[in-house]
Amino acid sequence: MTDLTPFVVPDSEAHGLMARLPRRARDLALLARFDRPIGWWLLFWPGAWAIALAGNGLERWDMILWFLVGSIAMRGAGCVWNDMVDRDLDRQVARTAVRPLASGSVSMTLAGAWLGLLCLIGLVVLLQLRVEAQVVALSSLVLVAAYPFMKRITWWPQAWLGLVFSWAAPTGWVQMTGGIDAAGLLLYAGVICWVIGYDSIYALQDREDDALVGIKSSARAMGAHVRAGVTGFYAAALLLWGGAVWLIRPTPLALAALLPMAAHLCWQVGTLKEADGMDPLVKFRSNRFAGLLMFAACVVVGAS
């Protein structure tokens, strides 16, 4: 008989270097999703965009590297916190049942200590920022702490994730300029729309399990209109980014720098296979490359 069970990509996989780590170190690395670098790339890119677009992006490579370190540490900390809150729900979803806390391979005590260490690394990065940027960065902690509960409260937890995963943009902008202006706000708003779009694609993997467990998501809320919804959010992101670019360099040529990013996002929604267990993950992960395209655009505009 043909196996009709939907293909599911486990959320935690130990391949390559991860498989060679000692068991305890491997469990902690998986808990922080170090095996899935796409998460910290997506957290990092908005900060790099802000640094590049606000000016001196090529000269301030040191600050971009600090943002990269901070993104890796704080994305890991966010994953640990999320799994501590969601461990009971994770056991009921095929993709997340093998996570270290859900499977019992890591205790809550050890997870708490690991969370503290990752936050300590984040603190080191925080101290490299000017005071105004430190205040902006610290103000995100309330949003981060509340995120795991949003899937229980609202059909649009992806919108809350948009606020969280975009926070490096205003932090980077304030770091470079000392304050926030209309261009910085438009960049931030555009990133929020981008995050909602790509995380709605990601949520397609769990629609059936989420429905059984009672977890809410934008993919479930949009039903048969996910492709149209994601297209709308991506279009809004491009319009908002276009506004930010125009305020920095009010020329059509500057707007043309966004065309590669626009083409990539069109490819995502145009070729998305919603019912395919693997394709939504492929499209989601492709946003790492999308981030690079947007970074190139910001470097060109910011340095011109």
Buried (B, 14 or more C-beta within 10 A) or exposed (E): EEEEEEEBEEBBEBEEEBEEBEEEEBBBBBBBBBBBBBBBBBBBBBBBBBBBBBBEBEEBEEBBEBBBBBBBBBBBBBBBBBBBBBBEBBBBBBBBBBBBBBBEBBEEEBBEEBBEBBBEBBEEBBEBBEEBBBEBBEEBBEBBEEBBEBBEEBBBBBBBBBBBBBBBBBBBBBBBBEEBEEBBBBBBBBBBBBBBBBBBBBBBBBBEBBEEBEBBBBBBBBEEEBBEBBBBBBBBBBBBBBBBBBBBBEEEEBBBBBEBBBEBBBEBBEEBEBEBBEBBBBBBBBBBEBBBBBBBBBBBBBEE
